[in-house]
Amino acid sequence: TVQISLPPAFGPFVFYGQSYNQISVCSNGWIAPGNTTVNTWSNTALPNTGMPPLLAVNWDDLYPPTGGGVWYYHDAANHRFIVEWDSVHYYSPRDAWDKFQVILYDTTRSDGDCEFLFQYLTANNYTSNTVGEQDPTLTRYIQVLYNGSYHRGAAALAPGRAILFTPEGPQTGVMEPASSTGGLSRLELSVVPSPVRGRARLAWQLPAGGRVRLTVYDASGRLVRTILSGELAAGRYQAYWDLTDEQGRRVANGLYLCRLETADHSVTTRAVLLH
């Protein structure tokens, strides 16, 4: 297990309300916020009070001398710190290997705890491992997978699959109609907060039901993201935009135009992004 100081430009990694300027990376497929010399290779179910706060990407008995090794990289332009186990083999069976990453995002993506992402390029031997995380008190946890048993809400790991851990609510397409639609006389759309940093909340009202399209354009008029396209009843609604484009890429700072269209009317409002 190797201790790594996070670059000052990345800032602290905020995990369950605690700020860390250092992470500890274990060859056995996990990292710990803060400083630890624990290097446990035998995975267990979570929570485990004998372990530190934990981000278990693929906690298993791994053997980095065979394979491409374990690497880290600060991607400053995209506000993320990446740790990769590059085609690292298992201790047993030694001919089996997997390639996977954990990506830590800095505080520009969230107003509270930092987001982090597990992603898997291969899925050759995820049969006797633990995937999940546990907090610094070792009492709160999310267990995605343990020894072949998945949480009922989890999809099986597969090549190209990723798992995002975030303190934010659902990012797009979440509508909350009001219990009453009385008094809605016109089409309205608003975006908060202003300026937008972590994510944007788009709230709108429909005086009449019908087909609705909610989209985001950049200042040049290029379509950036379609948030919603479908039928809605009259009422008040809201959705969240996670500041990514149609390909899931984080968009740049600047001015964006949010447009709400129905069969008869449209309304546009501005959103200024400052990551």
C-alpha positions in Angstrom: 0.0 0.0 0.0 1.5 3.3 -1.2 0.6 6.7 0.3 0.1 9.5 -2.3 -0.3 13.2 -1.6 -3.1 14.7 -3.8 -1.9 17.7 -5.9 -2.7 21.1 -4.4 -4.5 21.9 -7.7 -6.9 19.0 -7.1 -7.6 20.1 -3.6 -8.9 17.8 -0.8 -10.9 14.7 -1.5 -14.1 15.1 0.6 -15.6 11.8 1.7 -18.5 11.6 4.1 -17.8 15.2 5.2 -14.1 14.7 5.9 -11.4 16.3 3.8 -8.3 14.3 2.8 -5.1 15.6 1.2 -3.7 12.1 0.8 -4.9 8.7 -0.4 -3.4 5.2 0.2 -3.4 2.9 -2.8 -3.3 -0.8 -2.3 -2.1 -3.3 -4.9 -5.1 -5.5 -4.0 -7.7 -3.3 -5.8 -8.7 -0.7 -3.3 -7.8 2.8 -2.1 -8.3 4.5 1.3 -8.8 8.2 1.9 -6.0 9.3 4.2 -2.9 7.5 5.3 -2.8 3.8 6.0 -0.3 0.9 5.8 -3.0 -1.8 5.8 -2.6 -4.0 2.7 -5.2 -6.7 3.3 -5.6 -9.0 0.3 -8.4 -11.3 1.6 -11.6 -9.5 0.7 -14.6 -9.5 3.1 -18.2 -8.3 3.1 -18.7 -4.6 4.1 -18.6 -3.0 6.5 -15.3 -4.3 7.9 -14.2 -2.6 11.1 -10.6 -3.9 10.6 -10.2 -1.9 7.4 -9.8 1.9 7.0 -12.4 4.0 5.1 -12.5 2.2 1.8 -13.1 2.5 -1.9 -13.1 -1.1 -3.1 -12.9 -1.1 -6.9 -11.9 -4.7 -7.1 -10.8 -5.9 -3.7 -9.2 -9.3 -4.3 -5.8 -11.0 -4.0 -4.0 -9.4 -6.9 -0.4 -9.8 -8.1 0.9 -6.6 -9.8 4.4 -8.1 -10.7 2.5 -9.9 -13.5 0.7 -7.3 -15.7 1.0 -3.6 -16.4 1.3 -2.4 -12.8 -0.7 0.2 -10.8 -0.6 3.8 -12.0 -2.0 7.2 -11.0 -2.5 10.4 -13.0 -3.8 13.9 -12.2 -6.0 15.0 -15.1 -6.1 18.7 -14.1 -8.0 19.9 -17.1 -11.0 17.7 -16.2 -10.7 18.0 -12.4 -10.0 14.4 -11.7 -7.4 12.1 -10.1 -7.2 8.6 -11.7 -5.8 5.4 -10.2 -5.5 2.4 -12.6 -4.7 -1.2 -12.1 -3.4 -2.0 -15.6 -4.1 -5.6 -16.6 -3.0 -6.7 -13.2 -3.1 -10.5 -12.7 -4.7 -12.4 -9.8 -2.6 -14.3 -7.4 -4.7 -17.3 -8.2 -5.5 -18.2 -10.9 -2.3 -16.4 -12.1 -3.3 -16.4 -15.7 -6.4 -14.3 -15.0 -6.2 -10.5 -15.1 -8.4 -7.4 -15.2 -8.0 -3.7 -16.0 -10.0 -1.2 -14.0 -9.8 2.3 -12.6 -11.1 4.5 -9.8 -11.6 8.2 -10.7 -11.8 10.8 -8.0 -13.4 14.1 -8.9 -12.6 17.3 -7.1 -15.1 19.7 -5.4 -16.0 21.5 -8.7 -18.5 18.7 -9.5 -20.3 18.8 -6.2 -21.2 21.2 -3.3 -20.6 18.5 -0.7 -18.8 15.2 -0.8 -16.7 14.5 -3.9 -17.9 12.1 -6.5 -15.9 9.1 -7.5 -16.3 6.5 -10.3 -15.3 2.9 -10.6 -14.9 1.7 -14.2 -14.0 -1.6 -15.7 -12.4 -2.2 -19.1 -12.5 -6.0 -18.7 -14.5 -8.5 -16.7 -12.4 -11.6 -16.6 -12.5 -12.8 -13.0 -14.9 -10.7 -10.9 -16.0 -13.8 -8.9 -14.4 -13.7 -5.5 -14.0 -9.9 -4.9 -15.6 -7.0 -3.1 -16.9 -3.9 -4.8 -18.2 -1.0 -2.8 -17.2 1.6 -0.2 -17.4 2.3 3.6 -17.3 5.5 5.5 -14.7 6.7 8.1 -16.9 5.5 11.0 -17.0 2.0 9.4 -20.8 1.9 9.9 -22.1 3.3 6.6 -21.4 1.5 3.4 -22.5 0.5 -0.1 -21.8 -3.0 -1.1 -22.3 -3.6 -4.8 -20.7 -7.0 -5.0 -19.3 -9.6 -2.6 -18.0 -13.0 -3.7 -20.3 -13.2 -6.7 -23.4 -11.9 -4.9 -24.7 -8.6 -6.3 -26.9 -6.0 -4.5 -30.4 -6.3 -5.8 -30.1 -2.8 -7.4 -26.8 -3.6 -9.2 -26.1 -4.8 -12.7 -23.4 -7.4 -13.1 -19.9 -6.1 -13.9 -19.2 -6.2 -17.6 -16.5 -4.8 -20.0 -17.1 -1.0 -20.3 -19.4 -0.8 -17.2 -18.9 2.0 -14.7 -20.4 2.8 -11.2 -20.7 6.4 -10.1 -20.9 7.2 -6.4 -22.4 10.7 -5.9 -24.0 12.7 -3.1 -26.3 14.3 -5.7 -29.8 13.1 -6.7 -30.6 11.7 -10.1 -29.1 14.0 -12.7 -31.5 14.0 -15.6 -35.0 13.2 -16.5 -36.4 13.3 -13.0 -39.8 15.0 -13.0 -41.8 16.0 -10.0 -45.4 17.1 -10.9 -47.2 19.2 -8.4 -50.3 17.9 -6.8 -52.3 20.8 -8.1 -52.2 22.3 -11.6 -54.5 25.3 -10.8 -53.4 28.8 -11.7 -50.9 27.8 -14.5 -51.5 30.5 -17.1 -48.3 30.4 -19.2 -45.3 28.4 -20.1 -42.3 29.2 -17.8 -38.8 27.9 -17.3 -36.1 28.8 -14.7 -32.6 27.6 -14.0 -31.0 27.6 -10.5 -28.5 28.2 -9.0 -26.9 31.2 -10.8 -24.1 30.8 -11.7 -24.3 27.0 -12.0 -21.4 25.0 -10.5 -22.2 21.4 -9.4 -25.4 20.8 -11.4 -28.3 22.8 -12.7 -31.9 22.4 -11.6 -34.4 23.2 -14.4 -37.9 24.0 -13.2 -40.9 24.6 -15.5 -44.6 24.8 -15.6 -47.0 23.7 -18.3 -50.4 25.3 -18.6 -51.6 22.5 -20.8 -50.6 18.9 -21.4 -48.9 17.7 -24.6 -45.5 16.9 -26.1 -42.6 18.7 -24.5 -38.9 19.0 -25.4 -36.3 20.4 -23.0 -32.9 21.0 -24.4 -29.6 22.9 -23.8 -27.7 24.8 -26.4 -24.3 26.6 -26.3 -23.9 30.2 -27.1 -23.4 29.4 -30.8 -26.7 27.6 -31.0 -25.3 24.1 -31.1 -27.3 21.4 -29.3 -25.5 20.3 -26.3 -27.9 18.0 -24.4 -31.5 16.9 -24.7 -32.9 16.7 -21.1 -36.4 15.5 -21.9 -38.5 14.7 -24.9 -42.0 13.2 -24.4 -45.6 13.7 -23.3 -46.4 15.5 -20.0 -49.6 16.5 -18.4 -50.2 20.1 -17.3 -48.4 20.9 -14.1 -45.1 21.9 -12.5 -41.9 19.9 -13.1 -38.2 19.8 -12.5 -35.2 18.0 -13.9 -31.5 18.1 -13.2 -28.7 18.6 -15.7 -25.2 17.3 -14.7 -23.4 19.7 -17.0 -22.4 17.0 -19.5 -23.2 16.8 -23.2 -24.8 13.9 -25.1 -21.6 11.9 -25.0 -21.3 12.3 -21.2 -18.4 14.8 -21.5 -18.2 17.6 -19.0 -19.0 20.9 -20.8 -16.8 24.0 -20.6 -17.5 27.2 -18.6 -19.6 29.8 -20.3 -23.1 30.8 -21.4 -25.7 28.1 -22.2 -29.4 28.5 -23.4 -32.0 26.2 -21.9 -35.1 25.9 -24.1 -38.5 24.5 -23.4 -40.8 23.8 -26.3 -44.4 22.6 -26.7 -46.5 22.3 -29.8 -47.6 25.9 -29.6 -45.0 27.8 -27.6 -41.4 27.9 -26.5 -39.4 29.7 -23.8 -35.6 30.1 -23.4 -33.6 31.0 -20.3 -29.9 31.5 -19.8 -27.5 29.4 -17.6 -23.9 30.6 -16.8 -21.6 27.7 -15.9 -18.6 28.2 -13.6 -17.1 24.9 -12.6 
